Amino acid sequence: MDEKKEKAKKQVPLRLSASLYNELAAWAEDEFRSVNGQIEYLLTECVRQRRKKSD
């Protein structure tokens, strides 16, 4: 059951400027992702890089 909890997605309200949203939307489209998927991908990559620096 703990594994299910870890895989469950949390909903987070997020406010972005229109210009930032448009940039993310264009980038997401280039990479065949949704805007939400692109944001999640970028955040995951940032966390991964931060962990590498800590090691």
PyMOL commands that set and color helices and strands:
alter all, ss='L'
color gray80, all
select helices_A, chain A and resi 2-7+18-30+35-54
alter helices_A, ss='H'
color red, helices_A
deselect
rebuild
show_as cartoon
